[in-house]
Amino acid sequence: MNKRTKKRIIRHIRLREKIKGSENRPRLSLFKGNKGLFAQVIDDEAGKTMFGLATYSKEVKEQIKNNNKNSAKKLGEILGKKCLEKGLKEMIFDRGGYKFHGVVKEFADAVRASGIKL
């Protein structure tokens, strides 16, 4: 693990001490991997993942191109629609220790645009 990853993990741990998701207001967690973006909706009180999506999921992969920002935007839109179907209108955004710009910002803006309050 390189220095940059270690610092991100430390930031994420510090952030997670303050953020807790519940059934009514779950935590929306984002992870940027080498192969794509991973988003999960988590209920921390029950310790369960409600559902998750990734850029290589069937429903997302058909609609994206290879551009990172466009794929983040599409992932956010689809996740937002899925949350509304399940009756979730408010969430806590967990950016995973990443800076809030670029792909992370595009994802969060797309989720907000679909009608979810972050």
N, CA, C and O atoms as CSV, one atom per row, in Angstrom:
chain,resi,resn,atom,element,x,y,z
A,1,MET,N,N,0.847,-1.172,0.000
A,1,MET,CA,C,0.000,0.000,0.000
A,1,MET,C,C,0.898,1.242,0.000
A,1,MET,O,O,1.816,1.358,0.812
A,2,ASN,N,N,0.618,2.160,-0.918
A,2,ASN,CA,C,1.447,3.352,-0.992
A,2,ASN,C,C,0.978,4.429,-0.007
A,2,ASN,O,O,-0.069,4.298,0.628
A,3,LYS,N,N,1.762,5.474,0.102
A,3,LYS,CA,C,1.497,6.541,1.072
A,3,LYS,C,C,0.158,7.232,0.811
A,3,LYS,O,O,-0.563,7.582,1.745
A,4,ARG,N,N,-0.161,7.420,-0.453
A,4,ARG,CA,C,-1.392,8.099,-0.829
A,4,ARG,C,C,-2.627,7.304,-0.383
A,4,ARG,O,O,-3.589,7.881,0.126
A,5,THR,N,N,-2.596,5.996,-0.573
A,5,THR,CA,C,-3.707,5.142,-0.170
A,5,THR,C,C,-3.849,5.110,1.345
A,5,THR,O,O,-4.962,5.136,1.869
A,6,LYS,N,N,-2.723,5.055,2.045
A,6,LYS,CA,C,-2.766,5.059,3.514
A,6,LYS,C,C,-3.412,6.332,4.044
A,6,LYS,O,O,-4.210,6.284,4.980
A,7,LYS,N,N,-3.069,7.470,3.448
A,7,LYS,CA,C,-3.645,8.744,3.881
A,7,LYS,C,C,-5.143,8.783,3.594
A,7,LYS,O,O,-5.905,9.321,4.398
A,8,ARG,N,N,-5.583,8.221,2.459
A,8,ARG,CA,C,-7.002,8.177,2.143
A,8,ARG,C,C,-7.746,7.318,3.159
A,8,ARG,O,O,-8.839,7.680,3.596
A,9,ILE,N,N,-7.169,6.197,3.533
A,9,ILE,CA,C,-7.802,5.313,4.516
A,9,ILE,C,C,-7.913,5.998,5.873
A,9,ILE,O,O,-8.927,5.855,6.556
A,10,ILE,N,N,-6.887,6.736,6.268
A,10,ILE,CA,C,-6.926,7.481,7.533
A,10,ILE,C,C,-8.035,8.530,7.489
A,10,ILE,O,O,-8.776,8.693,8.458
A,11,ARG,N,N,-8.150,9.253,6.350
A,11,ARG,CA,C,-9.228,10.239,6.203
A,11,ARG,C,C,-10.591,9.563,6.264
A,11,ARG,O,O,-11.525,10.094,6.864
A,12,HIS,N,N,-10.705,8.398,5.647
A,12,HIS,CA,C,-11.980,7.684,5.644
A,12,HIS,C,C,-12.358,7.224,7.051
A,12,HIS,O,O,-13.525,7.312,7.434
A,13,ILE,N,N,-11.409,6.745,7.809
A,13,ILE,CA,C,-11.673,6.324,9.191
A,13,ILE,C,C,-12.133,7.514,10.024
A,13,ILE,O,O,-13.074,7.399,10.809
A,14,ARG,N,N,-11.482,8.640,9.855
A,14,ARG,CA,C,-11.854,9.857,10.587
A,14,ARG,C,C,-13.265,10.301,10.203
A,14,ARG,O,O,-14.035,10.739,11.057
A,15,LEU,N,N,-13.596,10.189,8.940
A,15,LEU,CA,C,-14.911,10.551,8.444
A,15,LEU,C,C,-15.983,9.589,8.967
A,15,LEU,O,O,-17.081,10.018,9.324
A,16,ARG,N,N,-15.671,8.305,9.014
A,16,ARG,CA,C,-16.629,7.284,9.436
A,16,ARG,C,C,-16.973,7.357,10.916
A,16,ARG,O,O,-18.020,6.858,11.330
A,17,GLU,N,N,-16.108,7.972,11.722
A,17,GLU,CA,C,-16.414,8.154,13.140
A,17,GLU,C,C,-17.610,9.087,13.320
A,17,GLU,O,O,-18.341,8.977,14.305
A,18,LYS,N,N,-17.808,9.996,12.383
A,18,LYS,CA,C,-18.864,10.999,12.488
A,18,LYS,C,C,-20.133,10.603,11.734
A,18,LYS,O,O,-21.210,11.112,12.043
A,19,ILE,N,N,-20.027,9.708,10.757
A,19,ILE,CA,C,-21.152,9.362,9.891
A,19,ILE,C,C,-21.704,7.991,10.262
A,19,ILE,O,O,-20.967,7.007,10.319
A,20,LYS,N,N,-23.004,7.939,10.513
A,20,LYS,CA,C,-23.696,6.679,10.778
A,20,LYS,C,C,-25.000,6.681,9.979
A,20,LYS,O,O,-25.759,7.648,10.020
A,21,GLY,N,N,-25.247,5.607,9.267
A,21,GLY,CA,C,-26.466,5.490,8.489
A,21,GLY,C,C,-27.529,4.740,9.272
A,21,GLY,O,O,-27.212,3.888,10.102
A,22,SER,N,N,-28.784,5.053,9.010
A,22,SER,CA,C,-29.899,4.365,9.656
A,22,SER,C,C,-30.833,3.827,8.580
A,22,SER,O,O,-30.579,3.991,7.387
A,23,GLU,N,N,-31.906,3.189,9.006
A,23,GLU,CA,C,-32.846,2.640,8.037
A,23,GLU,C,C,-33.551,3.754,7.263
A,23,GLU,O,O,-33.774,3.635,6.059
A,24,ASN,N,N,-33.900,4.833,7.959
A,24,ASN,CA,C,-34.583,5.961,7.314
A,24,ASN,C,C,-33.633,6.838,6.517
A,24,ASN,O,O,-34.007,7.396,5.485
A,25,ARG,N,N,-32.406,6.957,6.997
A,25,ARG,CA,C,-31.400,7.781,6.316
A,25,ARG,C,C,-30.098,6.989,6.217
A,25,ARG,O,O,-29.192,7.180,7.028
A,26,PRO,N,N,-30.000,6.093,5.218
A,26,PRO,CA,C,-28.813,5.245,5.096
A,26,PRO,C,C,-27.600,6.010,4.581
A,26,PRO,O,O,-27.696,7.156,4.143
A,27,ARG,N,N,-26.470,5.344,4.650
A,27,ARG,CA,C,-25.201,5.921,4.201
A,27,ARG,C,C,-24.945,5.482,2.765
A,27,ARG,O,O,-25.033,4.296,2.444
A,28,LEU,N,N,-24.632,6.437,1.912
A,28,LEU,CA,C,-24.289,6.158,0.519
A,28,LEU,C,C,-22.767,6.201,0.414
A,28,LEU,O,O,-22.162,7.272,0.447
A,29,SER,N,N,-22.163,5.032,0.288
A,29,SER,CA,C,-20.710,4.914,0.286
A,29,SER,C,C,-20.202,4.767,-1.144
A,29,SER,O,O,-20.770,4.021,-1.941
A,30,LEU,N,N,-19.125,5.487,-1.461
A,30,LEU,CA,C,-18.530,5.444,-2.794
A,30,LEU,C,C,-17.087,4.977,-2.684
A,30,LEU,O,O,-16.350,5.414,-1.801
A,31,PHE,N,N,-16.686,4.077,-3.596
A,31,PHE,CA,C,-15.302,3.615,-3.659
A,31,PHE,C,C,-14.836,3.684,-5.096
A,31,PHE,O,O,-15.528,3.223,-6.003
A,32,LYS,N,N,-13.655,4.262,-5.306
A,32,LYS,CA,C,-13.064,4.328,-6.637
A,32,LYS,C,C,-12.005,3.240,-6.737
A,32,LYS,O,O,-10.980,3.307,-6.058
A,33,GLY,N,N,-12.242,2.250,-7.570
A,33,GLY,CA,C,-11.277,1.189,-7.787
A,33,GLY,C,C,-10.605,1.357,-9.134
A,33,GLY,O,O,-10.919,2.285,-9.879
A,34,ASN,N,N,-9.677,0.459,-9.450
A,34,ASN,CA,C,-9.000,0.522,-10.741
A,34,ASN,C,C,-9.927,0.178,-11.894
A,34,ASN,O,O,-9.728,0.657,-13.010
A,35,LYS,N,N,-10.939,-0.648,-11.639
A,35,LYS,CA,C,-11.828,-1.093,-12.705
A,35,LYS,C,C,-13.127,-0.302,-12.773
A,35,LYS,O,O,-13.912,-0.500,-13.701
A,36,GLY,N,N,-13.372,0.574,-11.832
A,36,GLY,CA,C,-14.589,1.359,-11.890
A,36,GLY,C,C,-14.996,1.914,-10.547
A,36,GLY,O,O,-14.237,1.869,-9.579
A,37,LEU,N,N,-16.204,2.439,-10.504
A,37,LEU,CA,C,-16.767,3.009,-9.284
A,37,LEU,C,C,-17.732,2.015,-8.653
A,37,LEU,O,O,-18.445,1.297,-9.355
A,38,PHE,N,N,-17.747,1.978,-7.338
A,38,PHE,CA,C,-18.622,1.103,-6.587
A,38,PHE,C,C,-19.408,1.954,-5.607
A,38,PHE,O,O,-18.825,2.729,-4.850
A,39,ALA,N,N,-20.721,1.818,-5.613
A,39,ALA,CA,C,-21.572,2.581,-4.701
A,39,ALA,C,C,-22.468,1.613,-3.939
A,39,ALA,O,O,-23.043,0.691,-4.518
A,40,GLN,N,N,-22.579,1.837,-2.624
A,40,GLN,CA,C,-23.422,0.993,-1.782
A,40,GLN,C,C,-24.305,1.854,-0.905
A,40,GLN,O,O,-23.888,2.922,-0.457
A,41,VAL,N,N,-25.516,1.400,-0.658
A,41,VAL,CA,C,-26.425,2.043,0.276
A,41,VAL,C,C,-26.450,1.138,1.507
A,41,VAL,O,O,-26.859,-0.020,1.425
A,42,ILE,N,N,-26.007,1.679,2.658
A,42,ILE,CA,C,-25.758,0.868,3.846
A,42,ILE,C,C,-26.565,1.364,5.038
A,42,ILE,O,O,-26.641,2.564,5.301
A,43,ASP,N,N,-27.165,0.420,5.752
A,43,ASP,CA,C,-27.837,0.682,7.027
A,43,ASP,C,C,-26.866,0.252,8.120
A,43,ASP,O,O,-26.705,-0.942,8.370
A,44,ASP,N,N,-26.214,1.220,8.778
A,44,ASP,CA,C,-25.199,0.914,9.785
A,44,ASP,C,C,-25.794,0.365,11.080
A,44,ASP,O,O,-25.139,-0.407,11.781
A,45,GLU,N,N,-27.019,0.751,11.403
A,45,GLU,CA,C,-27.644,0.255,12.634
A,45,GLU,C,C,-27.858,-1.252,12.567
A,45,GLU,O,O,-27.606,-1.963,13.540
A,46,ALA,N,N,-28.323,-1.742,11.413
A,46,ALA,CA,C,-28.543,-3.171,11.234
A,46,ALA,C,C,-27.277,-3.882,10.760
A,46,ALA,O,O,-27.184,-5.108,10.823
A,47,GLY,N,N,-26.299,-3.099,10.284
A,47,GLY,CA,C,-25.060,-3.689,9.783
A,47,GLY,C,C,-25.252,-4.405,8.456
A,47,GLY,O,O,-24.598,-5.414,8.191
A,48,LYS,N,N,-26.156,-3.884,7.614
A,48,LYS,CA,C,-26.472,-4.533,6.342
A,48,LYS,C,C,-26.362,-3.569,5.182
A,48,LYS,O,O,-26.654,-2.379,5.303
A,49,THR,N,N,-25.936,-4.109,4.060
A,49,THR,CA,C,-25.943,-3.361,2.813
A,49,THR,C,C,-27.304,-3.561,2.172
A,49,THR,O,O,-27.700,-4.692,1.892
A,50,MET,N,N,-28.017,-2.478,1.939
A,50,MET,CA,C,-29.351,-2.564,1.338
A,50,MET,C,C,-29.262,-2.972,-0.127
A,50,MET,O,O,-29.963,-3.882,-0.570
A,51,PHE,N,N,-28.395,-2.293,-0.876
A,51,PHE,CA,C,-28.096,-2.674,-2.257
A,51,PHE,C,C,-26.868,-1.904,-2.713
A,51,PHE,O,O,-26.439,-0.950,-2.064
A,52,GLY,N,N,-26.319,-2.327,-3.821
A,52,GLY,CA,C,-25.132,-1.672,-4.349
A,52,GLY,C,C,-25.112,-1.743,-5.866
A,52,GLY,O,O,-25.785,-2.574,-6.476
A,53,LEU,N,N,-24.336,-0.865,-6.454
A,53,LEU,CA,C,-24.147,-0.821,-7.906
A,53,LEU,C,C,-22.690,-0.521,-8.207
A,53,LEU,O,O,-21.989,0.082,-7.394
A,54,ALA,N,N,-22.250,-0.934,-9.353
A,54,ALA,CA,C,-20.907,-0.611,-9.824
A,54,ALA,C,C,-21.000,-0.229,-11.289
A,54,ALA,O,O,-22.010,-0.500,-11.939
A,55,THR,N,N,-19.965,0.393,-11.810
A,55,THR,CA,C,-20.008,0.815,-13.209
A,55,THR,C,C,-20.021,-0.380,-14.150
A,55,THR,O,O,-20.377,-0.231,-15.319
A,56,TYR,N,N,-19.645,-1.549,-13.676
A,56,TYR,CA,C,-19.689,-2.726,-14.539
A,56,TYR,C,C,-20.919,-3.608,-14.281
A,56,TYR,O,O,-20.994,-4.719,-14.807
A,57,SER,N,N,-21.880,-3.135,-13.486
A,57,SER,CA,C,-23.148,-3.840,-13.303
A,57,SER,C,C,-23.908,-3.838,-14.625
A,57,SER,O,O,-23.752,-2.922,-15.433
A,58,LYS,N,N,-24.730,-4.863,-14.844
A,58,LYS,CA,C,-25.449,-5.007,-16.120
A,58,LYS,C,C,-26.257,-3.764,-16.472
A,58,LYS,O,O,-26.179,-3.262,-17.593
A,59,GLU,N,N,-27.044,-3.267,-15.498
A,59,GLU,CA,C,-27.932,-2.145,-15.788
A,59,GLU,C,C,-27.187,-0.841,-16.050
A,59,GLU,O,O,-27.725,0.057,-16.699
A,60,VAL,N,N,-25.963,-0.725,-15.557
A,60,VAL,CA,C,-25.181,0.504,-15.735
A,60,VAL,C,C,-24.278,0.390,-16.963
A,60,VAL,O,O,-24.148,1.341,-17.734
A,61,LYS,N,N,-23.658,-0.773,-17.140
A,61,LYS,CA,C,-22.654,-0.970,-18.195
A,61,LYS,C,C,-23.208,-0.707,-19.593
A,61,LYS,O,O,-22.496,-0.222,-20.472
A,62,GLU,N,N,-24.492,-1.033,-19.790
A,62,GLU,CA,C,-25.106,-0.834,-21.107
A,62,GLU,C,C,-25.209,0.637,-21.477
A,62,GLU,O,O,-25.232,0.977,-22.660
A,63,GLN,N,N,-25.271,1.518,-20.477
A,63,GLN,CA,C,-25.544,2.923,-20.737
A,63,GLN,C,C,-24.332,3.838,-20.664
A,63,GLN,O,O,-24.460,5.037,-20.913
A,64,ILE,N,N,-23.150,3.307,-20.328
A,64,ILE,CA,C,-21.990,4.191,-20.148
A,64,ILE,C,C,-20.982,4.040,-21.272
A,64,ILE,O,O,-20.944,3.041,-21.990
A,65,LYS,N,N,-20.182,5.062,-21.390
A,65,LYS,CA,C,-19.035,5.030,-22.286
A,65,LYS,C,C,-17.784,4.941,-21.394
A,65,LYS,O,O,-17.917,4.784,-20.181
A,66,ASN,N,N,-16.610,5.035,-21.950
A,66,ASN,CA,C,-15.389,4.853,-21.186
A,66,ASN,C,C,-14.944,6.073,-20.395
A,66,ASN,O,O,-13.951,6.002,-19.671
A,67,ASN,N,N,-15.650,7.184,-20.516
A,67,ASN,CA,C,-15.277,8.401,-19.802
A,67,ASN,C,C,-15.645,8.276,-18.324
A,67,ASN,O,O,-16.779,7.923,-18.001
A,68,ASN,N,N,-14.713,8.559,-17.433
A,68,ASN,CA,C,-14.940,8.394,-16.003
A,68,ASN,C,C,-16.046,9.290,-15.476
A,68,ASN,O,O,-16.911,8.823,-14.735
A,69,LYS,N,N,-16.040,10.568,-15.842
A,69,LYS,CA,C,-17.051,11.482,-15.331
A,69,LYS,C,C,-18.432,11.121,-15.840
A,69,LYS,O,O,-19.409,11.183,-15.094
A,70,ASN,N,N,-18.519,10.741,-17.113
A,70,ASN,CA,C,-19.815,10.342,-17.661
A,70,ASN,C,C,-20.331,9.068,-16.998
A,70,ASN,O,O,-21.524,8.947,-16.719
A,71,SER,N,N,-19.434,8.124,-16.749
A,71,SER,CA,C,-19.857,6.882,-16.107
A,71,SER,C,C,-20.279,7.141,-14.662
A,71,SER,O,O,-21.212,6.502,-14.175
A,72,ALA,N,N,-19.613,8.065,-13.966
A,72,ALA,CA,C,-19.997,8.424,-12.596
A,72,ALA,C,C,-21.364,9.090,-12.588
A,72,ALA,O,O,-22.182,8.839,-11.704
A,73,LYS,N,N,-21.603,9.932,-13.572
A,73,LYS,CA,C,-22.890,10.621,-13.671
A,73,LYS,C,C,-24.015,9.621,-13.916
A,73,LYS,O,O,-25.068,9.701,-13.283
A,74,LYS,N,N,-23.798,8.686,-14.825
A,74,LYS,CA,C,-24.807,7.683,-15.146
A,74,LYS,C,C,-25.061,6.764,-13.955
A,74,LYS,O,O,-26.206,6.404,-13.681
A,75,LEU,N,N,-23.997,6.383,-13.246
A,75,LEU,CA,C,-24.126,5.547,-12.052
A,75,LEU,C,C,-24.955,6.270,-10.992
A,75,LEU,O,O,-25.804,5.656,-10.347
A,76,GLY,N,N,-24.716,7.561,-10.810
A,76,GLY,CA,C,-25.474,8.356,-9.855
A,76,GLY,C,C,-26.945,8.458,-10.208
A,76,GLY,O,O,-27.808,8.378,-9.334
A,77,GLU,N,N,-27.231,8.637,-11.497
A,77,GLU,CA,C,-28.624,8.729,-11.952
A,77,GLU,C,C,-29.372,7.421,-11.698
A,77,GLU,O,O,-30.488,7.426,-11.179
A,78,ILE,N,N,-28.752,6.312,-12.065
A,78,ILE,CA,C,-29.393,5.006,-11.911
A,78,ILE,C,C,-29.570,4.665,-10.437
A,78,ILE,O,O,-30.608,4.133,-10.042
A,79,LEU,N,N,-28.563,4.967,-9.623
A,79,LEU,CA,C,-28.660,4.706,-8.185
A,79,LEU,C,C,-29.744,5.564,-7.549
A,79,LEU,O,O,-30.472,5.093,-6.675
A,80,GLY,N,N,-29.861,6.814,-7.975
A,80,GLY,CA,C,-30.894,7.700,-7.463
A,80,GLY,C,C,-32.290,7.185,-7.769
A,80,GLY,O,O,-33.171,7.220,-6.910
A,81,LYS,N,N,-32.495,6.705,-8.996
A,81,LYS,CA,C,-33.791,6.148,-9.379
A,81,LYS,C,C,-34.117,4.904,-8.556
A,81,LYS,O,O,-35.252,4.705,-8.123
A,82,LYS,N,N,-33.097,4.071,-8.350
A,82,LYS,CA,C,-33.291,2.844,-7.584
A,82,LYS,C,C,-33.643,3.159,-6.124
A,82,LYS,O,O,-34.459,2.465,-5.518
A,83,CYS,N,N,-33.033,4.196,-5.567
A,83,CYS,CA,C,-33.332,4.611,-4.194
A,83,CYS,C,C,-34.760,5.116,-4.074
A,83,CYS,O,O,-35.455,4.800,-3.109
A,84,LEU,N,N,-35.198,5.898,-5.048
A,84,LEU,CA,C,-36.566,6.414,-5.024
A,84,LEU,C,C,-37.586,5.282,-5.129
A,84,LEU,O,O,-38.647,5.344,-4.507
A,85,GLU,N,N,-37.271,4.248,-5.915
A,85,GLU,CA,C,-38.151,3.089,-6.019
A,85,GLU,C,C,-38.299,2.381,-4.672
A,85,GLU,O,O,-39.368,1.865,-4.345
A,86,LYS,N,N,-37.208,2.363,-3.892
A,86,LYS,CA,C,-37.227,1.703,-2.585
A,86,LYS,C,C,-37.768,2.606,-1.487
A,86,LYS,O,O,-37.886,2.181,-0.338
A,87,GLY,N,N,-38.102,3.861,-1.832
A,87,GLY,CA,C,-38.692,4.782,-0.857
A,87,GLY,C,C,-37.686,5.563,-0.045
A,87,GLY,O,O,-38.038,6.108,1.002
A,88,LEU,N,N,-36.449,5.636,-0.490
A,88,LEU,CA,C,-35.404,6.400,0.209
A,88,LEU,C,C,-35.295,7.776,-0.417
A,88,LEU,O,O,-35.041,7.899,-1.615
A,89,LYS,N,N,-35.488,8.817,0.391
A,89,LYS,CA,C,-35.416,10.183,-0.121
A,89,LYS,C,C,-34.240,10.965,0.447
A,89,LYS,O,O,-33.825,11.967,-0.136
A,90,GLU,N,N,-33.696,10.517,1.585
A,90,GLU,CA,C,-32.559,11.184,2.216
A,90,GLU,C,C,-31.457,10.184,2.493
A,90,GLU,O,O,-31.719,9.044,2.877
A,91,MET,N,N,-30.213,10.620,2.294
A,91,MET,CA,C,-29.055,9.771,2.572
A,91,MET,C,C,-27.911,10.616,3.092
A,91,MET,O,O,-27.894,11.838,2.945
A,92,ILE,N,N,-26.965,9.938,3.698
A,92,ILE,CA,C,-25.724,10.565,4.142
A,92,ILE,C,C,-24.651,10.133,3.152
A,92,ILE,O,O,-24.474,8.937,2.921
A,93,PHE,N,N,-23.937,11.079,2.568
A,93,PHE,CA,C,-22.933,10.755,1.560
A,93,PHE,C,C,-21.580,10.505,2.209
A,93,PHE,O,O,-21.049,11.365,2.913
A,94,ASP,N,N,-21.027,9.322,1.969
A,94,ASP,CA,C,-19.704,8.937,2.448
A,94,ASP,C,C,-18.784,8.906,1.234
A,94,ASP,O,O,-18.846,7.984,0.422
A,95,ARG,N,N,-17.933,9.920,1.117
A,95,ARG,CA,C,-17.079,10.032,-0.061
A,95,ARG,C,C,-15.852,9.137,0.000
A,95,ARG,O,O,-15.055,9.132,-0.938
A,96,GLY,N,N,-15.681,8.387,1.069
A,96,GLY,CA,C,-14.613,7.393,1.154
A,96,GLY,C,C,-13.219,7.953,1.335
A,96,GLY,O,O,-12.237,7.270,1.046
A,97,GLY,N,N,-13.113,9.184,1.809
A,97,GLY,CA,C,-11.794,9.785,2.005
A,97,GLY,C,C,-11.256,10.479,0.767
A,97,GLY,O,O,-10.154,11.026,0.800
A,98,TYR,N,N,-12.013,10.468,-0.329
A,98,TYR,CA,C,-11.581,11.133,-1.557
A,98,TYR,C,C,-11.960,12.599,-1.504
A,98,TYR,O,O,-12.878,12.987,-0.781
A,99,LYS,N,N,-11.244,13.420,-2.281
A,99,LYS,CA,C,-11.594,14.834,-2.390
A,99,LYS,C,C,-12.923,14.955,-3.128
A,99,LYS,O,O,-13.239,14.145,-3.999
A,100,PHE,N,N,-13.688,15.969,-2.769
A,100,PHE,CA,C,-14.994,16.174,-3.394
A,100,PHE,C,C,-14.817,16.994,-4.665
A,100,PHE,O,O,-15.155,18.177,-4.703
A,101,HIS,N,N,-14.294,16.369,-5.686
A,101,HIS,CA,C,-14.195,17.000,-7.006
A,101,HIS,C,C,-14.043,15.897,-8.043
A,101,HIS,O,O,-13.789,14.742,-7.699
A,102,GLY,N,N,-14.197,16.251,-9.296
A,102,GLY,CA,C,-14.040,15.272,-10.364
A,102,GLY,C,C,-15.144,14.233,-10.357
A,102,GLY,O,O,-16.328,14.569,-10.371
A,103,VAL,N,N,-14.749,12.967,-10.335
A,103,VAL,CA,C,-15.675,11.854,-10.422
A,103,VAL,C,C,-16.618,11.815,-9.220
A,103,VAL,O,O,-17.809,11.543,-9.378
A,104,VAL,N,N,-16.101,12.081,-8.029
A,104,VAL,CA,C,-16.915,12.053,-6.808
A,104,VAL,C,C,-17.995,13.131,-6.866
A,104,VAL,O,O,-19.144,12.889,-6.497
A,105,LYS,N,N,-17.622,14.308,-7.328
A,105,LYS,CA,C,-18.582,15.414,-7.429
A,105,LYS,C,C,-19.647,15.114,-8.476
A,105,LYS,O,O,-20.828,15.367,-8.239
A,106,GLU,N,N,-19.257,14.586,-9.616
A,106,GLU,CA,C,-20.212,14.237,-10.670
A,106,GLU,C,C,-21.220,13.206,-10.163
A,106,GLU,O,O,-22.417,13.308,-10.432
A,107,PHE,N,N,-20.720,12.215,-9.427
A,107,PHE,CA,C,-21.599,11.181,-8.885
A,107,PHE,C,C,-22.609,11.788,-7.909
A,107,PHE,O,O,-23.808,11.524,-8.006
A,108,ALA,N,N,-22.120,12.600,-6.969
A,108,ALA,CA,C,-22.997,13.214,-5.957
A,108,ALA,C,C,-24.019,14.148,-6.591
A,108,ALA,O,O,-25.181,14.164,-6.185
A,109,ASP,N,N,-23.595,14.927,-7.583
A,109,ASP,CA,C,-24.521,15.839,-8.262
A,109,ASP,C,C,-25.617,15.079,-9.016
A,109,ASP,O,O,-26.770,15.510,-9.046
A,110,ALA,N,N,-25.251,13.952,-9.621
A,110,ALA,CA,C,-26.229,13.141,-10.356
A,110,ALA,C,C,-27.247,12.522,-9.400
A,110,ALA,O,O,-28.430,12.430,-9.728
A,111,VAL,N,N,-26.793,12.099,-8.224
A,111,VAL,CA,C,-27.710,11.536,-7.228
A,111,VAL,C,C,-28.663,12.616,-6.751
A,111,VAL,O,O,-29.863,12.370,-6.625
A,112,ARG,N,N,-28.143,13.820,-6.483
A,112,ARG,CA,C,-28.979,14.938,-6.053
A,112,ARG,C,C,-29.994,15.304,-7.135
A,112,ARG,O,O,-31.154,15.586,-6.835
A,113,ALA,N,N,-29.554,15.299,-8.387
A,113,ALA,CA,C,-30.429,15.685,-9.501
A,113,ALA,C,C,-31.586,14.702,-9.675
A,113,ALA,O,O,-32.640,15.068,-10.194
A,114,SER,N,N,-31.391,13.466,-9.246
A,114,SER,CA,C,-32.462,12.475,-9.378
A,114,SER,C,C,-33.516,12.600,-8.277
A,114,SER,O,O,-34.529,11.901,-8.304
A,115,GLY,N,N,-33.279,13.494,-7.304
A,115,GLY,CA,C,-34.291,13.763,-6.283
A,115,GLY,C,C,-33.936,13.292,-4.895
A,115,GLY,O,O,-34.782,13.342,-4.002
A,116,ILE,N,N,-32.720,12.839,-4.678
A,116,ILE,CA,C,-32.280,12.385,-3.360
A,116,ILE,C,C,-31.597,13.548,-2.647
A,116,ILE,O,O,-30.819,14.284,-3.253
A,117,LYS,N,N,-31.889,13.708,-1.364
A,117,LYS,CA,C,-31.243,14.749,-0.570
A,117,LYS,C,C,-30.019,14.158,0.120
A,117,LYS,O,O,-30.138,13.248,0.940
A,118,LEU,N,N,-28.838,14.684,-0.217
A,118,LEU,CA,C,-27.584,14.225,0.404
A,118,LEU,C,C,-27.139,15.207,1.457
A,118,LEU,O,O,-26.106,15.003,2.094
